[in-house]
Amino acid sequence: LVSGAEEHMRGIVYLGAGLGGYEEEVITTFMGSSRSDKTGMKVMGGAAAGLEMFMTGRYGGVSAAVEARALMGPDFDPNPVFGVILRLGLILPL
């Protein structure tokens, strides 16, 4: 991961997308009687965009990233659901 005595700073921009499905099932039990309700398969999707920065030197370095995400589905309120992730890390020489 890290080689040489020079310090480097790099950045990576990335995009992502996904598609999947989910099914909800509720089982209700009352007085020994049980009932199951299913929604059937529903489609959901997501998208993400992020920036990751690396600063490395002779003895390792640090990384920092920020990523924005949106998750979309037919029953989500609000739709889409937005989120942000902040990530910090250490880069160790091997």
Secondary structure as a PSIPRED ss2 file (coil, helix, strand):
# PSIPRED VFORMAT (PSIPRED V4.0)

   1 L C   1.000  0.000  0.000
   2 V C   1.000  0.000  0.000
   3 S C   1.000  0.000  0.000
   4 G C   1.000  0.000  0.000
   5 A C   1.000  0.000  0.000
   6 E C   1.000  0.000  0.000
   7 E C   1.000  0.000  0.000
   8 H E   0.000  0.000  1.000
   9 M E   0.000  0.000  1.000
  10 R E   0.000  0.000  1.000
  11 G E   0.000  0.000  1.000
  12 I E   0.000  0.000  1.000
  13 V E   0.000  0.000  1.000
  14 Y E   0.000  0.000  1.000
  15 L E   0.000  0.000  1.000
  16 G E   0.000  0.000  1.000
  17 A E   0.000  0.000  1.000
  18 G E   0.000  0.000  1.000
  19 L E   0.000  0.000  1.000
  20 G E   0.000  0.000  1.000
  21 G E   0.000  0.000  1.000
  22 Y E   0.000  0.000  1.000
  23 E C   1.000  0.000  0.000
  24 E C   1.000  0.000  0.000
  25 E E   0.000  0.000  1.000
  26 V E   0.000  0.000  1.000
  27 I E   0.000  0.000  1.000
  28 T E   0.000  0.000  1.000
  29 T E   0.000  0.000  1.000
  30 F E   0.000  0.000  1.000
  31 M C   1.000  0.000  0.000
  32 G C   1.000  0.000  0.000
  33 S E   0.000  0.000  1.000
  34 S E   0.000  0.000  1.000
  35 R E   0.000  0.000  1.000
  36 S E   0.000  0.000  1.000
  37 D E   0.000  0.000  1.000
  38 K E   0.000  0.000  1.000
  39 T C   1.000  0.000  0.000
  40 G C   1.000  0.000  0.000
  41 M C   1.000  0.000  0.000
  42 K E   0.000  0.000  1.000
  43 V E   0.000  0.000  1.000
  44 M E   0.000  0.000  1.000
  45 G E   0.000  0.000  1.000
  46 G E   0.000  0.000  1.000
  47 A E   0.000  0.000  1.000
  48 A E   0.000  0.000  1.000
  49 A E   0.000  0.000  1.000
  50 G E   0.000  0.000  1.000
  51 L E   0.000  0.000  1.000
  52 E E   0.000  0.000  1.000
  53 M E   0.000  0.000  1.000
  54 F E   0.000  0.000  1.000
  55 M E   0.000  0.000  1.000
  56 T E   0.000  0.000  1.000
  57 G E   0.000  0.000  1.000
  58 R C   1.000  0.000  0.000
  59 Y C   1.000  0.000  0.000
  60 G E   0.000  0.000  1.000
  61 G E   0.000  0.000  1.000
  62 V E   0.000  0.000  1.000
  63 S E   0.000  0.000  1.000
  64 A E   0.000  0.000  1.000
  65 A E   0.000  0.000  1.000
  66 V E   0.000  0.000  1.000
  67 E E   0.000  0.000  1.000
  68 A E   0.000  0.000  1.000
  69 R E   0.000  0.000  1.000
  70 A E   0.000  0.000  1.000
  71 L E   0.000  0.000  1.000
  72 M E   0.000  0.000  1.000
  73 G C   1.000  0.000  0.000
  74 P C   1.000  0.000  0.000
  75 D C   1.000  0.000  0.000
  76 F C   1.000  0.000  0.000
  77 D C   1.000  0.000  0.000
  78 P C   1.000  0.000  0.000
  79 N C   1.000  0.000  0.000
  80 P C   1.000  0.000  0.000
  81 V E   0.000  0.000  1.000
  82 F E   0.000  0.000  1.000
  83 G E   0.000  0.000  1.000
  84 V E   0.000  0.000  1.000
  85 I E   0.000  0.000  1.000
  86 L E   0.000  0.000  1.000
  87 R E   0.000  0.000  1.000
  88 L E   0.000  0.000  1.000
  89 G E   0.000  0.000  1.000
  90 L E   0.000  0.000  1.000
  91 I E   0.000  0.000  1.000
  92 L C   1.000  0.000  0.000
  93 P C   1.000  0.000  0.000
  94 L C   1.000  0.000  0.000
